[in-house]
Amino acid sequence: MLDAAAIAITTGAASNVVAYLLQGRADALRTRLGAIFRRGTAQQQSDALRTLDEDAAALAQHTVTQADVTARWTGFLTAFLAACPDARADIEALASATPSGTKTVNIGSQHNHGSGTFIGGDNHGGVTVNGGDN
C-alpha cells in the first residue's frame, strides 16, 4: 500500500500526462514514459505506450473525458509505483514538470482610425463604396 504522498505524486503525474496529450505532445511524453516504465517489465512498458496511444486518439476524437484519462493514468502509475518503488523519482519528475510550450492567450485591445475596413477592430471614419461604370 502506498502512502498519501505517493498517491498525490501519481495523481500529479497523471494530470501532466493529460496536459501533454491535450497539447499534442504525445511524442515527448512517449520518451518520458518509456524511461519511467523501462524499470518494469517489457509488458508494463508495452502497456504504458499502448495506453498512451489509445488515450491520445480518444482525447483527439473527444470520445473520452480528461477526467477519465487522468483517473486511468493515476491507477496505472499507482500500480506501477507499488510494483517498482525505485521509479518514484521519475514519476515525481513527471508530476512536477509542466509541459513546455503551454498555449497562452493574450487578450488585448485594438483601436483603428481612418477610412477603410478594419478586421477585428473598431472603424472610425467613413467607408465609401462607389459602383464604377465599366
N, C-alpha and C positions, 0 to 999 in steps of 0.2 A: 504494500500500500504506500502510495506517495504522500508526502506532506502537502499542506496547503500551498506553500511557496512553489513547489514543483508543479502543481496543477495550475497555478497562476502563470508560471512560465510557459507551459504548453498552450494555455489559452491565448496568451500574448503572441506566441509564435504562430498559432493558427490564424489569428486575426491578420498578421502580416502576410501569411500565405494568400489570404483573400485579397489583401491590398495589392500584392504583386499581380495576381491574376486579373483584377479589375483594371489595372494599368496596362495589360497586355504584355507583361514581363515574365511570362512562363519560362522562357529560356534561362533568364538569370536565376530564377527560382529553382529550376531543374539542377543547375550546377550546385547550388547551396544544399538542396535536399539530398542530392547524390552524395555529397561529402558527409552529411549527417548520417544517412542510412547505410553508408559504407561500413559503419561499425557493426551493423547487424548482419543478418544472413542475406544471401543472394535473393531469396524470396521476399524478404522485407524491403529490400531496395527496389525490386521489380514492382511490388505492390504500391510503394510510395509514388514511383514515377508514373505508373498506370493511373493511379487515383488523381494525380496532378493533371494529366492529360484529360481525363474524363471531366474533372471539375472545371478546367479551363474552357472546354467546349460547352458544358452545361451553363456556365455563367454567361458566355458569349451569346448563347441561344435563349437566355432567360428562362430556362426550364428548371432552375433551382434557385433558391434564395441564398443571399450572402450568409444568413444565419445558419442555414443547413450545412453549407460548406465549412463554416467556422466550427460548427459542432462536430462534423465528421473529422476535421483535422485535429481538433482538440482531443478527441478519443484516440485517433491514430497516433498522435505524438505522445499522449499519456501512456498508452500501451507500450510504445517503443521505449520510452524512458524507463518504464518499470522493468523491461527486459534488458535494456542496455544503459545502466546508470552512468556509464562513462561518457554518454552523449549529451549530458546535461549542459556542459559549457557551450556546445554548438547550438543547442536548442535555445539557450539563453541569448546567444548572439543573434539568432533569428528573431527572437522576441523583441530585442531592443533595437533592431535595425529597421528604420523606416525606409521603405523603398525610395531610392533616389529618383529624381525626375517626377516627383509628385506634381500632378497637374494643379495649377492655381488659376484663379480667375481674378483679373484686375477689373475693378469697377471704376469708371471714370466719367467725365462729363465732356461733351463736345459742344461747342457753340460756333456756328458759322455765320459769317456776314457777307453780304454782297448778293449779286444776282446769280442765278443758276440753281440747279437741283443738287442738294446735298444728301447723300445717302447716309442714314444713320445719325442724323443730327437735325438741328434747327435750321430753318431757312428764313432769314430776314431780308426782304428785298423782293423785287418783282421778278416774275417769270413771264416772259412774253413768248407766245408761240405764234409765228407767222406762217400761214399757209401760202407758200410761194406759188406763183403761176409758172408752170413748166410747159 
